[in-house]
Amino acid sequence: MELEDRITIATPEGVELQLVLAGAGSRFIACVIDLVVQLALIALAAVLTLGLLGGGIGLALFAIAVFAAIYMYDVLFEVLGAGRTPGKRTTHLRVVRERGTPVDLPASAIRNLLRLIDLLPAAYLLGLVSILLTKRNQRLGDLAAGTLVIRDAHARDSSAAHTEGGTSTQASLDSSAWDVSAVSVEELATVRRFLERRATLDGRARLELALRLEQGLRRKVAGAPQDLDAEGFLEQLARVKATR
């Protein structure tokens, strides 16, 4: 069982957020799961290219497929999957920037390019040593890209998230009564930043920040149902403001 390493990050909104860092054990399990998926993709590519096409064209396409399975696999899943590859999703981990914001394409590209160095000399030894010795459990790719691998707080609160989703969906059926004209562009941007990164936040910090944002904005919005919870209110506010 891994001991939880936590770090505290101060947000522009003045709230301190706690992130739980992933340990070497859970990261290794995620890596093994992803490796199995990658090997299956490479095997499938071999059948489709070498087996069916053959020749120079088949070999060239197979080489491209191997590159995509080894390198682009992680980059695409991290950028398009909110920092989660299938292995990380299974082990409830995700990649984020050091400020707790979602990982972007340049950061993911850098961290995965340097994975080739972390694999040296064998069996991910250099990456493992780096994770164990750095304060934030970062391998060399994370240090270069400014990223962290954290435990997904959203996974621990999945049932609550489903409830919130249902509430906001119900409210969205009648949003014509909402008057959001007093909400500024800057305030909307703050709400969107919270909604984008809330899944990376510790449960208590996530609730505290959502309540603080709601308290500051609800008085500026007329027609919003009073029975909406904080995150449901913020979700609906962002939807309504985006359409007007």
DOKOLLUM-474550 format. One line per field, with one value per residue (C-alpha): x, y, z; residue number from 1; chain; residue in three letters. Coordinates in nm, 4 decimals. Layout:
N
X: c(X,...)
Y: c(Y,...)
Z: c(Z,...)
nr: c(NUM,...)
kette: c(A,...)
rest: c(ALA,...)
//
This chain:
244
X: c(0.0000,0.1455,0.1692,-0.0013,0.2268,0.0339,0.1307,-0.0475,-0.0946,-0.2213,-0.4711,-0.5296,-0.8642,-0.6835,-0.7716,-0.5086,-0.5616,-0.4236,-0.3133,-0.2309,0.0788,0.0886,0.3519,0.5905,0.3747,0.0532,0.2439,0.4169,0.0828,-0.0567,0.2539,0.2138,-0.1523,-0.0628,0.2218,-0.0182,-0.2530,0.0363,0.1644,-0.1856,-0.2022,0.1382,0.0327,-0.2831,-0.0803,0.1542,-0.1375,-0.2890,0.0346,0.2886,0.0356,-0.2066,0.0068,0.3635,0.6553,0.8038,0.4701,0.3589,0.6906,0.6741,0.3173,0.4138,0.6991,0.4592,0.2127,0.4825,0.5845,0.2213,0.1676,0.4836,0.4872,0.1628,-0.0444,0.0515,0.0402,-0.3030,-0.4602,-0.3121,-0.4199,-0.7599,-0.8364,-0.7821,-0.4385,-0.5417,-0.4220,-0.6171,-0.3640,-0.3940,-0.7727,-0.7766,-0.5529,-0.7273,-0.4269,-0.3882,-0.1192,-0.1497,0.0724,0.2587,0.0003,-0.2783,-0.4054,-0.4773,-0.1793,-0.1410,0.0158,0.3663,0.4006,0.2755,0.5022,0.8082,0.7361,0.6770,0.9752,1.2000,1.0360,1.3051,1.5672,1.3612,1.3575,1.7382,1.9340,1.6521,1.3055,1.2387,1.5196,1.6192,1.2581,1.1929,1.4967,1.3868,1.0338,1.1714,1.4242,1.2304,1.0029,0.7055,0.7523,0.8594,1.0512,1.2886,1.0144,0.7933,1.0746,1.1432,0.7764,0.6643,0.4070,0.2881,0.1093,-0.1612,-0.4376,-0.7684,-0.9880,-1.2841,-1.2741,-1.3306,-1.6316,-1.7847,-2.1250,-2.1422,-2.0393,-2.3242,-2.5670,-2.4356,-2.4544,-2.8180,-2.9016,-2.7393,-2.8967,-3.2406,-3.1727,-3.0483,-3.3949,-3.5138,-3.2319,-3.4296,-3.5054,-3.1376,-3.0069,-2.6280,-2.5614,-2.3878,-2.1266,-1.8054,-1.5847,-1.3104,-1.5483,-1.6660,-1.3035,-1.2463,-1.5501,-1.4308,-1.0832,-1.2381,-1.4650,-1.1716,-0.9451,-1.1909,-1.1340,-0.7691,-0.8516,-0.8710,-1.2353,-1.2360,-1.0530,-1.2814,-1.5928,-1.4471,-1.3521,-1.6881,-1.8753,-1.6594,-1.7199,-2.0917,-2.1253,-1.9519,-2.1556,-2.5042,-2.6015,-2.5171,-2.7435,-3.1200,-3.3541,-3.1226,-3.2936,-3.2031,-3.1868,-2.8842,-2.5633,-2.2475,-2.0992,-2.4351,-2.4812,-2.1355,-2.1861,-2.5151,-2.3775,-2.0978,-2.3451,-2.5893,-2.3214,-2.1613,-2.4858,-2.5525)
Y: c(0.0000,0.3372,0.6280,0.9360,1.2245,1.5494,1.8891,2.2183,2.4643,2.8203,2.9157,3.2654,3.2572,3.2467,2.8852,2.6304,2.3028,1.9680,1.7177,1.3579,1.2443,0.9005,0.6658,0.4387,0.1299,0.2604,0.4232,0.0944,-0.0880,0.1772,0.1440,-0.2340,-0.2000,0.0539,-0.1677,-0.4585,-0.2361,-0.1043,-0.4533,-0.5562,-0.2558,-0.3410,-0.7021,-0.5857,-0.3453,-0.6300,-0.8401,-0.5528,-0.4245,-0.7059,-0.9852,-0.8336,-0.5848,-0.7057,-0.5630,-0.2189,-0.0432,-0.2822,-0.2464,0.1346,0.1391,-0.1026,0.1251,0.4202,0.2135,0.1084,0.4730,0.5713,0.2876,0.3634,0.7446,0.8931,0.6549,0.8356,1.1852,1.1461,0.9854,1.2408,1.5428,1.4140,1.2017,1.4660,1.3301,0.9656,0.6751,0.3483,0.2361,0.5573,0.5505,0.1959,0.2915,0.6282,0.8415,1.1411,1.3749,1.7470,2.0541,2.1539,2.4239,2.1651,2.2687,2.0133,1.8832,2.0331,1.9050,2.0552,1.9260,1.5788,1.5633,1.6525,1.4144,1.1220,1.1969,1.1710,0.8412,0.6813,0.8067,0.7051,0.3482,0.3257,0.1201,-0.1358,-0.1951,0.1748,0.1855,0.5492,0.6651,0.4667,0.6139,0.9639,0.9083,0.7831,1.0642,1.3721,1.5595,1.5454,1.1889,1.3087,1.1128,1.3007,1.3562,1.5170,1.7430,1.8622,1.9123,2.0583,1.7844,1.5694,1.2366,1.2533,1.0397,1.1243,1.2849,1.2607,0.8820,0.8880,1.1112,0.9449,0.8940,1.2578,1.3626,1.1598,1.3304,1.6726,1.5893,1.4913,1.8088,2.0377,1.8500,1.9019,2.2696,2.3063,2.2207,2.5622,2.8123,3.0837,3.2477,3.2893,3.6465,3.6285,3.9715,4.0881,3.8128,3.9443,3.7708,3.7399,3.5752,3.3330,3.2439,3.1687,2.9397,2.7570,2.7063,2.5508,2.3205,2.2088,2.1146,2.0174,1.6461,1.6940,1.8577,1.7071,1.6575,1.9140,2.1782,2.1148,2.1712,2.4795,2.6435,2.5606,2.7126,3.0254,3.0788,3.0159,3.2598,3.5308,3.4803,3.3713,3.7243,3.8385,3.5795,3.6181,3.3283,3.0474,2.7672,2.7785,2.3994,2.3720,2.2667,2.4718,2.2762,2.2372,2.6146,2.6789,2.4254,2.5815,2.9348,2.8490,2.6934,2.9824,3.2529,3.0784,3.0998,3.4705)
Z: c(0.0000,-0.1002,0.1390,-0.0005,-0.0957,-0.1082,-0.2411,-0.1907,-0.4778,-0.4406,-0.7122,-0.8553,-0.6729,-0.3380,-0.2568,-0.1614,-0.3454,-0.2412,-0.5043,-0.4182,-0.6055,-0.7654,-0.6320,-0.8209,-0.7669,-0.9196,-1.2034,-1.2804,-1.2937,-1.5279,-1.7449,-1.7670,-1.8700,-2.1377,-2.2590,-2.3065,-2.5064,-2.7158,-2.7913,-2.8980,-3.1322,-3.2782,-3.3327,-3.5079,-3.7217,-3.8184,-3.9392,-4.1384,-4.2927,-4.3150,-4.3382,-4.5874,-4.7806,-4.7451,-4.9391,-4.8945,-4.8523,-4.5825,-4.3991,-4.4159,-4.2841,-4.0076,-3.9013,-3.8842,-3.6847,-3.4363,-3.3861,-3.3305,-3.0820,-2.8854,-2.8873,-3.0151,-2.8002,-2.4778,-2.6257,-2.7838,-2.4792,-2.2395,-2.4449,-2.5568,-2.2498,-1.9789,-1.8899,-1.8779,-2.0877,-2.0533,-1.7924,-1.5932,-1.6201,-1.4800,-1.1867,-1.1326,-1.2234,-1.4515,-1.5830,-1.5062,-1.5257,-1.2116,-1.1383,-1.1441,-1.4883,-1.7650,-1.9590,-2.3073,-2.6292,-2.5879,-2.2310,-2.3205,-2.6248,-2.4163,-2.1278,-2.3624,-2.5843,-2.2791,-2.1836,-2.4028,-2.1567,-1.8525,-1.9869,-1.9583,-1.8806,-1.8665,-1.7218,-1.6592,-1.4012,-1.4525,-1.4433,-1.1251,-0.9502,-1.0511,-0.9157,-0.5846,-0.5392,-0.6514,-0.4099,-0.6459,-0.7704,-1.1152,-1.3742,-1.6053,-1.8622,-1.5971,-1.4787,-1.8330,-1.9227,-1.5899,-1.5292,-1.2403,-1.2196,-0.9544,-0.8163,-0.9809,-0.7162,-0.9546,-0.9417,-0.5650,-0.6091,-0.9170,-0.7597,-0.6576,-1.0054,-1.1575,-0.9218,-1.0120,-1.3811,-1.3463,-1.1610,-1.4143,-1.7049,-1.5532,-1.5060,-1.8624,-1.9878,-1.8715,-1.9031,-2.0770,-1.7414,-1.6553,-1.6722,-1.6851,-1.8308,-1.5112,-1.5302,-1.6852,-1.9387,-1.6760,-1.4298,-1.6962,-1.7735,-1.4044,-1.3987,-1.7084,-1.5621,-1.2536,-1.4562,-1.6714,-1.3823,-1.1069,-1.1633,-1.0639,-0.7314,-0.3879,-0.2887,-0.0078,-0.2103,-0.5079,-0.2955,-0.1269,-0.4544,-0.6150,-0.3183,-0.3231,-0.6941,-0.6567,-0.3662,-0.5633,-0.8817,-0.7754,-0.6716,-1.0260,-1.1892,-1.1882,-1.2525,-1.1412,-0.9431,-0.5754,-0.5458,-0.7790,-0.6034,-0.6497,-0.9404,-1.1108,-1.0921,-1.2382,-1.5180,-1.6188,-1.5890,-1.8320,-2.0793,-2.0678,-2.0904,-2.3894,-2.5876,-2.5268)
nr: c(1,2,3,4,5,6,7,8,9,10,11,12,13,14,15,16,17,18,19,20,21,22,23,24,25,26,27,28,29,30,31,32,33,34,35,36,37,38,39,40,41,42,43,44,45,46,47,48,49,50,51,52,53,54,55,56,57,58,59,60,61,62,63,64,65,66,67,68,69,70,71,72,73,74,75,76,77,78,79,80,81,82,83,84,85,86,87,88,89,90,91,92,93,94,95,96,97,98,99,100,101,102,103,104,105,106,107,108,109,110,111,112,113,114,115,116,117,118,119,120,121,122,123,124,125,126,127,128,129,130,131,132,133,134,135,136,137,138,139,140,141,142,143,144,145,146,147,148,149,150,151,152,153,154,155,156,157,158,159,160,161,162,163,164,165,166,167,168,169,170,171,172,173,174,175,176,177,178,179,180,181,182,183,184,185,186,187,188,189,190,191,192,193,194,195,196,197,198,199,200,201,202,203,204,205,206,207,208,209,210,211,212,213,214,215,216,217,218,219,220,221,222,223,224,225,226,227,228,229,230,231,232,233,234,235,236,237,238,239,240,241,242,243,244)
kette: c(A,A,A,A,A,A,A,A,A,A,A,A,A,A,A,A,A,A,A,A,A,A,A,A,A,A,A,A,A,A,A,A,A,A,A,A,A,A,A,A,A,A,A,A,A,A,A,A,A,A,A,A,A,A,A,A,A,A,A,A,A,A,A,A,A,A,A,A,A,A,A,A,A,A,A,A,A,A,A,A,A,A,A,A,A,A,A,A,A,A,A,A,A,A,A,A,A,A,A,A,A,A,A,A,A,A,A,A,A,A,A,A,A,A,A,A,A,A,A,A,A,A,A,A,A,A,A,A,A,A,A,A,A,A,A,A,A,A,A,A,A,A,A,A,A,A,A,A,A,A,A,A,A,A,A,A,A,A,A,A,A,A,A,A,A,A,A,A,A,A,A,A,A,A,A,A,A,A,A,A,A,A,A,A,A,A,A,A,A,A,A,A,A,A,A,A,A,A,A,A,A,A,A,A,A,A,A,A,A,A,A,A,A,A,A,A,A,A,A,A,A,A,A,A,A,A,A,A,A,A,A,A,A,A,A,A,A,A,A,A,A,A,A,A)
rest: c(MET,GLU,LEU,GLU,ASP,ARG,ILE,THR,ILE,ALA,THR,PRO,GLU,GLY,VAL,GLU,LEU,GLN,LEU,VAL,LEU,ALA,GLY,ALA,GLY,SER,ARG,PHE,ILE,ALA,CYS,VAL,ILE,ASP,LEU,VAL,VAL,GLN,LEU,ALA,LEU,ILE,ALA,LEU,ALA,ALA,VAL,LEU,THR,LEU,GLY,LEU,LEU,GLY,GLY,GLY,ILE,GLY,LEU,ALA,LEU,PHE,ALA,ILE,ALA,VAL,PHE,ALA,ALA,ILE,TYR,MET,TYR,ASP,VAL,LEU,PHE,GLU,VAL,LEU,GLY,ALA,GLY,ARG,THR,PRO,GLY,LYS,ARG,THR,THR,HIS,LEU,ARG,VAL,VAL,ARG,GLU,ARG,GLY,THR,PRO,VAL,ASP,LEU,PRO,ALA,SER,ALA,ILE,ARG,ASN,LEU,LEU,ARG,LEU,ILE,ASP,LEU,LEU,PRO,ALA,ALA,TYR,LEU,LEU,GLY,LEU,VAL,SER,ILE,LEU,LEU,THR,LYS,ARG,ASN,GLN,ARG,LEU,GLY,ASP,LEU,ALA,ALA,GLY,THR,LEU,VAL,ILE,ARG,ASP,ALA,HIS,ALA,ARG,ASP,SER,SER,ALA,ALA,HIS,THR,GLU,GLY,GLY,THR,SER,THR,GLN,ALA,SER,LEU,ASP,SER,SER,ALA,TRP,ASP,VAL,SER,ALA,VAL,SER,VAL,GLU,GLU,LEU,ALA,THR,VAL,ARG,ARG,PHE,LEU,GLU,ARG,ARG,ALA,THR,LEU,ASP,GLY,ARG,ALA,ARG,LEU,GLU,LEU,ALA,LEU,ARG,LEU,GLU,GLN,GLY,LEU,ARG,ARG,LYS,VAL,ALA,GLY,ALA,PRO,GLN,ASP,LEU,ASP,ALA,GLU,GLY,PHE,LEU,GLU,GLN,LEU,ALA,ARG,VAL,LYS,ALA,THR,ARG)
//
